[in-house]
Amino acid sequence: MICYKKRLKGADTLKAIIEKRLLIFSGSHHEDLAKNVAKKLGVELSNTGIEKFANGEIKCHLEESVRGADVFVFQAHHDTVAEAIMEQAIIIDAAKRASARHITAVCPFLGYARQDRKSSGREPISAKLVIDLLSVAGADRIACVDLHAGQIQGFFDGPFDHLIALPAIVEHLKKKFAGEDLVIVSPDAGRVKLTERYASRLNADIAIVHKRRSRKNEAEAIDIIGNFKGKRCVIIDDMIDTAGTMCAAAELLMQNGAKAVSAATTHGIFSDPAIDRIDKSPIDHLAVTDTLPLPQSSRKVPYIEVVSVVDLLANAVQAIFEETSVSAIFDGLNQS
């Protein structure tokens, strides 16, 4: 537990000393990440006392006092996504009812982020619903890593910290492919802005894959815009789910003269048959962060390397706790 005393400014007769405490809790989904962040900050991960009733209902009993503390509740929304979200909301509700001073919901990967708008009639905006659930549960602030759509920040009526993994991934790519002629590839039109940011940091050209999605989780790459022949192509995306888009792009790049194809992503969801597709694809290196745990099946693909975001999250938690600038972490880099 980080603890320090802070003198309140004001008239001499109103000067007071308050004690600030930082507590980190985690849901059962990717608890290792929260443990590593806590260790980086020099604190112990607090116990949530999560249990389940016979019918699957979640029970929570925080095993230490949170009264007056700044509480950070970590949960990556993966695997059984709805359960992960509900579990985080329950922990937040427990902290609120136990008189926590301030509660931050830390979602390294935010569930339902792809459903940020209505693409046709009679559809929900599920990302807004998830944010509402966390807000109603008692979250005063939300922190996420690499949102699928930046406008999700506007769904929350409070501070929303959109953390970005780009600097960590860029450093990894610089070391991995030092001296190679790189082309940063957008797997579809929606990721062009992200691709431009990576290309700018890596001093590389960009290429864009034109794809057609025939049905949900099935994508067909049709054409490529850009000069990539004879160069190492690095496909950039914010997440890999079934890997259909990325593998289709890799096949098309190699068929049209690319020297080699690698890929980098923040969130490795790896729903079946993602690992098999990647293993059979031309991709020779895949960088993915630890916002989500790697599935056991990933062991069959030795060229998957993990880029840690522990420092990023620890710095953000410390900045929020100490009430200093979170955006300063990114050295002015646009986070929208």
C-alpha positions in Angstrom: 0.0 0.0 0.0 1.4 3.4 -1.0 0.7 5.9 1.8 1.7 9.5 2.2 0.5 12.6 3.9 -0.6 15.7 2.0 -1.1 19.2 3.5 -4.2 20.9 2.2 -3.8 24.5 1.0 -5.9 27.2 2.4 -6.3 29.6 5.3 -3.9 28.8 8.2 -6.8 28.0 10.5 -8.1 25.4 8.0 -4.8 23.6 7.4 -5.2 19.9 7.8 -3.3 16.8 7.2 -4.9 14.0 5.2 -3.5 10.5 4.5 -3.7 9.1 1.0 -3.7 5.4 0.5 -3.4 3.5 -2.8 -5.0 0.1 -3.1 -5.0 -2.2 -6.2 -7.6 -4.9 -6.6 -8.0 -7.3 -9.5 -10.8 -9.5 -10.9 -10.0 -13.1 -11.7 -9.4 -12.3 -15.4 -5.7 -11.8 -16.1 -4.8 -11.2 -12.4 -1.1 -11.6 -13.3 -1.0 -8.2 -15.0 -2.4 -6.4 -12.0 0.2 -8.3 -9.8 3.0 -7.1 -12.0 1.8 -3.5 -11.9 1.4 -3.6 -8.1 4.9 -5.0 -7.8 6.3 -2.3 -10.0 4.7 0.3 -7.7 6.0 -1.5 -4.6 2.6 -2.5 -3.2 0.8 -5.7 -2.6 -2.2 -6.7 -4.6 -5.2 -6.6 -2.3 -7.5 -9.6 -2.1 -11.0 -9.2 -3.5 -12.3 -12.4 -1.9 -14.1 -13.4 -5.1 -16.2 -16.6 -4.8 -19.1 -18.1 -6.8 -22.4 -19.5 -5.7 -23.5 -22.9 -7.1 -25.5 -21.2 -9.9 -22.5 -19.1 -11.0 -23.4 -15.8 -9.3 -20.4 -13.8 -8.2 -19.7 -13.0 -4.5 -17.2 -10.4 -3.4 -15.8 -9.5 0.0 -12.9 -7.1 0.0 -10.4 -8.4 2.6 -9.1 -5.1 3.9 -10.5 -1.7 4.7 -10.8 0.7 1.7 -12.3 3.6 3.7 -10.8 6.9 2.3 -8.4 5.0 -0.1 -7.8 5.5 -3.8 -8.8 2.2 -5.2 -7.8 0.8 -8.6 -9.8 -2.2 -9.9 -8.1 -4.0 -12.7 -9.9 -6.3 -15.1 -9.2 -7.4 -18.7 -12.5 -8.1 -20.4 -11.7 -11.4 -22.1 -12.6 -15.1 -22.1 -16.1 -15.0 -20.7 -16.4 -11.3 -21.4 -19.8 -10.6 -19.8 -18.7 -12.3 -16.6 -15.5 -10.3 -16.5 -17.4 -7.0 -16.8 -19.9 -8.0 -14.2 -17.1 -9.1 -11.8 -15.4 -5.8 -12.2 -18.6 -3.9 -11.5 -19.2 -6.0 -8.4 -15.8 -5.2 -7.0 -16.3 -1.5 -7.8 -19.7 -1.6 -6.0 -18.1 -3.2 -3.0 -15.4 -0.5 -2.8 -18.0 2.3 -3.2 -20.2 0.9 -0.4 -17.1 0.5 1.8 -16.4 4.3 1.5 -13.4 4.3 -0.9 -12.4 7.9 -1.6 -11.9 7.5 -5.3 -12.3 4.5 -7.6 -10.6 3.9 -11.0 -11.7 1.1 -13.3 -8.6 -0.1 -15.1 -9.6 -2.0 -18.2 -6.4 -3.0 -20.1 -8.8 -4.5 -22.8 -12.3 -3.0 -22.9 -15.0 -5.5 -23.8 -17.6 -4.7 -26.5 -15.4 -1.8 -27.8 -16.1 -2.9 -31.4 -19.8 -2.1 -30.9 -19.4 1.7 -30.5 -22.2 2.8 -32.9 -25.2 1.5 -34.7 -24.2 0.2 -38.1 -27.8 -0.7 -38.9 -31.3 -0.4 -37.4 -32.4 -2.1 -34.2 -28.8 -2.6 -32.9 -27.5 -1.6 -29.5 -24.4 0.5 -28.7 -22.9 -2.1 -26.4 -19.7 -0.1 -25.7 -21.8 2.6 -24.1 -23.7 0.1 -22.0 -20.4 -1.3 -20.6 -19.2 2.2 -19.7 -22.6 2.9 -18.1 -22.4 -0.3 -16.0 -18.9 0.7 -14.7 -20.1 4.2 -14.0 -23.3 3.2 -12.1 -21.3 0.6 -10.1 -19.3 3.5 -8.8 -16.2 4.2 -11.0 -15.1 7.8 -10.8 -12.5 7.3 -13.5 -11.7 4.8 -16.3 -8.4 3.9 -17.8 -8.0 1.7 -20.9 -5.3 0.7 -23.3 -5.7 1.3 -27.1 -9.5 1.6 -27.5 -10.8 0.2 -30.7 -12.6 3.5 -31.3 -11.5 6.7 -29.6 -15.0 8.1 -29.3 -15.7 5.6 -26.6 -14.1 8.1 -24.2 -17.1 10.3 -24.7 -19.4 7.7 -23.3 -18.2 8.4 -19.7 -19.1 11.6 -17.9 -15.8 11.8 -16.0 -12.0 11.5 -16.5 -11.1 8.8 -19.1 -7.5 7.9 -19.6 -6.8 6.4 -23.0 -3.4 4.9 -22.6 -1.5 3.9 -25.7 0.9 1.0 -26.3 2.5 2.5 -29.4 5.8 3.7 -27.8 6.5 0.3 -26.3 5.7 -1.6 -29.6 7.7 0.9 -31.6 10.8 0.4 -29.4 10.4 -3.4 -29.9 10.1 -3.1 -33.7 13.1 -0.8 -33.8 15.3 -3.3 -32.0 13.9 -6.3 -33.9 14.2 -4.9 -37.4 17.1 -2.5 -37.0 18.5 -1.6 -40.4 15.7 -3.2 -42.5 13.6 -1.2 -45.0 10.2 -1.3 -43.4 6.7 -0.6 -44.7 3.9 -0.2 -42.1 0.7 -1.8 -43.4 -2.9 -1.0 -42.5 -5.0 -4.2 -42.8 -8.0 -2.1 -43.7 -9.1 1.5 -44.2 -10.2 1.9 -40.6 -6.6 1.5 -39.2 -4.9 4.1 -41.6 -4.5 6.8 -38.9 -2.9 4.3 -36.5 -0.6 3.1 -39.2 0.5 6.6 -40.0 1.5 7.1 -36.3 3.7 4.0 -36.4 5.2 4.9 -39.7 6.1 8.4 -38.4 7.8 7.0 -35.4 9.7 4.3 -37.4 10.5 6.6 -40.4 8.8 4.2 -42.7 6.4 4.3 -45.7 2.8 3.0 -45.4 0.6 0.7 -47.4 -3.1 0.0 -47.2 -4.9 -3.2 -47.8 -8.4 -3.0 -49.3 -10.5 -5.7 -47.8 -14.1 -7.0 -48.1 -15.8 -8.6 -45.2 -18.2 -11.3 -46.5 -19.6 -12.1 -43.1 -18.8 -11.7 -39.4 -15.2 -12.8 -38.6 -14.5 -13.5 -42.3 -12.4 -11.1 -44.4 -11.1 -11.2 -47.9 -8.1 -9.0 -48.9 -8.6 -7.6 -52.4 -5.8 -5.1 -53.3 -2.9 -3.1 -51.7 -2.1 0.6 -52.1 1.5 1.6 -51.6 5.1 0.7 -52.5 6.0 -2.4 -50.5 7.7 -4.8 -53.0 11.1 -6.1 -51.8 10.5 -4.7 -48.3 9.7 -6.1 -44.9 6.0 -5.3 -44.3 4.7 -4.9 -40.7 0.9 -5.1 -40.4 -0.4 -3.0 -37.5 -3.8 -3.4 -35.8 -5.2 -2.7 -32.4 -6.4 -6.3 -31.9 -6.3 -9.8 -33.3 -9.4 -11.9 -32.8 -9.8 -14.7 -35.2 -6.8 -13.4 -37.3 -8.7 -13.5 -40.6 -8.0 -9.9 -41.5 -4.3 -10.0 -40.7 -3.6 -13.4 -42.3 -5.5 -12.5 -45.5 -3.4 -9.3 -45.7 -0.2 -11.2 -45.1 -1.0 -13.7 -47.9 -1.7 -10.9 -50.4 1.5 -9.0 -49.5 3.7 -12.0 -50.1 1.8 -12.9 -53.3 2.6 -9.4 -54.6 6.3 -9.2 -53.9 6.8 -8.3 -50.2 10.2 -9.5 -48.9 8.8 -10.7 -45.6 5.7 -10.0 -43.4 5.5 -9.4 -39.7 2.7 -8.0 -37.5 2.2 -6.1 -34.3 -0.9 -5.6 -32.2 -1.9 -4.5 -28.8 -4.6 -6.9 -27.8 -4.2 -10.6 -28.6 -7.6 -12.1 -28.2 -6.8 -15.1 -30.4 -10.2 -16.7 -30.6 -10.2 -20.0 -32.5 -8.9 -20.6 -35.1 -6.5 -17.6 -34.8 -3.4 -19.5 -33.7 -3.8 -22.1 -36.5 -4.3 -19.4 -39.1 -1.2 -17.5 -37.9 0.9 -20.7 -37.9 -0.1 -21.4 -41.5 0.4 -17.8 -42.7 3.5 -16.1 -44.1 3.8 -14.0 -40.9 7.3 -14.6 -39.4 7.1 -12.4 -36.3 4.2 -11.2 -34.2 4.5 -8.7 -31.4 1.6 -8.5 -29.0 1.3 -6.8 -25.6 0.3 -8.4 -22.3 -3.0 -6.6 -21.9 -4.5 -10.1 -22.4 -3.0 -13.5 -21.4 -1.7 -15.6 -24.3 -3.7 -18.8 -24.8 -2.0 -22.2 -24.3 -2.2 -22.9 -28.0 0.2 -19.9 -28.7 3.1 -22.1 -27.6 3.1 -23.8 -31.0 4.0 -20.4 -32.6 7.5 -19.6 -31.2 7.8 -16.3 -33.1 5.0 -14.6 -31.0 6.8 -12.1 -28.7 5.2 -10.3 -25.8 5.7 -6.5 -25.3 5.0 -5.5 -21.7 2.7 -2.6 -20.8 3.3 -3.0 -17.1 5.4 0.2 -17.0 2.7 2.1 -18.9 0.0 1.0 -16.5 2.1 1.6 -13.4 3.1 5.1 -14.5 -0.6 5.9 -15.2 -1.7 4.6 -11.8 1.0 6.6 -10.1 0.1 9.7 -12.0 -3.6 9.4 -11.2 -2.9 8.7 -7.5 -0.5 11.6 -7.2 -2.8 13.9 -9.2 -0.2 14.7 -11.8 -0.5 14.7 -15.6 -1.3 11.3 -17.2 -0.8 12.7 -20.8 2.7 13.7 -19.9 3.5 9.9 -20.0 3.1 10.1 -23.8 5.3 13.1 -24.4 2.6 15.0 -26.3 1.6 12.0 -28.5 -2.0 12.4 -29.6 -4.1 9.7 -27.9 -7.4 10.2 -29.7 
